[in-house]
Amino acid sequence: MSKTNRLSHDEYFSLLTEVKERVRSAQYDALRAVNKELIALYWDIGRMIEERQKGETWGKSVVANLSGDLQQEFPGIQGFSAQNLWRMRQFYLTYTGNEKLSPLVREISWTKNVVIFMQCKDTLEREFYIRMTKKFGWTKNVLIHQIENQSYEKTLLGQTNFDKTLTPKLRAQAKLAVKDEYTFDFLELGEEHSERELERALFCGQRIYAAGCCTNIMEEFVTIITKMRKGDKS
């Protein structure tokens, strides 16, 4: 083999790294697109159920029948249980008319959306956890931990700092914001760390952050709250 046809070890490693990053980027973009379509689908199903139920007497039995027929028609698609269909209706009712949050909910996975709209009753609290899940890629378990730990309230009181610089080892977690059992299994992102490892790192980080003062994220969120109270939808 001639010299011009050979790559040095460093050159080959650089090429391999670049290609792998491009593959992961494409997979992530595909996953985000799938997630947005999935959330839009669930939104529309919830809207259709609500519109047809409004003023009518039917309820559980019709949704149960709908669930059974959908699962028979689409056996390979998760999410059509009767319970999940009712959640779609509640999801639609929770965010319909909210011009700020209705686009944001498409940026995180269905499982995390369910946790937020079922456990958080305040619009500003929901916005906080949606934005933080999107930015930091919280898994479902981490999100539940943050809610139970009252991170929203602590952030407003300046007791928690979420704006620490992410280490390279934790940057992959941002992809987890749109990944759960409802998205396609074949869109494997190939993260260097498992969700359980990321959760351990985040739980540990939360204890470290609790001792610090909240800076940019807290200030940013207070600004959001101020704008919303003034009716600014930007």
N, C-alpha and C positions, 0 to 999 in steps of 0.2 A: 504494500500500500504506500502510495507516495505521501510525502509530508503534507501536501495541500489537502489530502483527504483525511487527515487525522486531526482530532481535537485533543487538546491537552485535558488533563483531568479537571482542572479548574474551569475550562471553557465548557466542557460537557456538563459539569455540575451546574453551571450557570444556566445553560440551555434547559436542562431538566427542570430546574427550579422555576424558570419562567413559564414553561409549558404547564407544569403542575398548577401553578398559581392561576393561569388562564383557564384551565379546566375547572378549578374550584370556583372561580369567579362566574363562569358560565352556569355551573350547577346552582350556585346561589341565586343568580338572576332568574333561572328557571323556577326555583323553589318559591321565590318571592312572587313571581307571576302566577304560579299555581295557587298560592295562598290567597292572593287578592281575588282570584276568580272564585275560590271556595267560599270566602267570606261574603262576596257579592251574591253567590248562590244562596247561602243560608239567609242572608238579608231578604232576598226576594221571596224565598219560601215563607219566612216569617211574615212578610207583608201580605202575601196571598192568603195565608191562614187567617190573619187578623181581618183583612178586608171582607172575607167571606163569612167570618164568624160574627162580625159586627151586626148587632140587631137580630141575630138568629139564636135559636135555642140549642143547636147542636154543639157538641164539645168533645169529650174524651173518646167516645166511640168512633167518631168520624176520623179523628187524628190517629187513633189506633189502626183503623182500616187503611188509612193513607200510608202509615208506616209499614204495614205488612205488604202492601202492594208495591211500594217503592223498593223495599228490600228484595222482593221477588224479581222485580224488573232489573234492578242494579245490584246483584249479589256481591260484586267485588268492591262496592263503595261503602265505606263506613259512614256513620252519622245519621242514618235514617230511623233510628229508634223513636218511639213515641215521645219519650222524655226529651230527646234532642230536638224534635220538631217543636215541642212547646218552648224549649229554650230559644229556638230561632224566633219565635213570635215575641218572646220577652226581650230578646236582643234588639229586634226591630223597634219595639215600643220604647225601649230605653233610649235609643239614639236617634230615632227619626225626628227631623226638625232641628237637630243640633248640627249646624253647619261646620263647626270646628271638629267635633269628635267623630262624626260619621265617616269622614275620610281616614282619620287616624286609626280606627279599629281595623282597617284593612292592612295595616302594617305589622300586626302581630297575629299569632295563630289563634284558631278557634278555642282551643282549650284554655289559653290565657285570657281570652276575651270573656269566656264563661266565668272564670274565677273573679275577674274584675267586676263585671256587671252584677254578679250575684252577691259578692261580699262587700262591695263599696256602694253606698247609697247616695253619696254626694257627687255632683258632677265634677267638681274640682279635684276631688280625691281620685275619681276614675281617670281624669286626664293625667294626673300625676303618674299613676301606675302604668298607664298606656305608654306615656313618653319614656319613662324609666325602663320599661321592658324593652321597648324598641331600641333605646340607646345602648343599654348594657346587656341585652340578650338574655334576660333572666329566664331560666327554665320555670316550669310550673311550680316545682317545689320551692325554688328560691323566691318566686313571686308570692306564694302563700306565706312563706317565712317573713317577707318584708311587710306584708299586710298585717300579719299577727304581731309583728314587732312594732307596729304603728310608725313605720318609717315616714309616712306622709306628715303625720303630726309632728314628729321629731324634726323633720326637715324645716317645717315652718317655724319651729322653736329654735332652730340653729344648733341642734344637738347631733346632727348627722351630716357627714360630708360625702356626697356621691360623686364629686368631681375630681377625685384622685386620678392621675394618669394611669391608664390601663397598661399593664405589662404585656409584652408580646405574647406570653403564654395565655393571656385571657382575651386577646382580641378576637379569637375564633368564636367566643361565646356570643357575639353580636348576631351571628347567623342563627342562633337558637331561638330568636324572637319569633321566627315564622315557621319553626319546625315542631311538629308534634305528630301524634298517631293518625291525625286526620289528613295529613299531606301524603303525597305519594312516596312509598318506601324506596322506589328505585332512584329517587333523587338524593342519593347519599352524598353528603358534603365532604366526608373524609377529614373531619377535624382531627387535630393532633391529640385532643383530649376528650374523654368521654363526658357525657352530661354529669355523671356522678362526680367526676374529678373537678369539673367546673363548679358544681354546687358546693363542694367542700372548700374550694378556693374562695368562692363568694361569701360563704358563711364566715370563714376566717377573716376575710376582708371587712365584712360588716362589723365585726368586733373591733377591728383596728380603727375603722372610720368613725366609730361611735365616740371616740375620744377627741376627735378633731372638730374644728369649727366648720360650718357649712359656708362655702364661698359662692362660686359662680352658679352652680346648679340651683342653690337655694335662691340666690338673687334673681336668676332667670325665671324660676317658677313663681316667685313673688310678683315679678313683672307681669307674668301671664295672668295671675289672679287679679292684679290691679286692672289690667286691660279688660278682663271678662266682667269685672264689676262695673266698669265704665261702659260696657256694651261694645267694646272694640273686638271685632271678630278676626282680626289679622293674625 
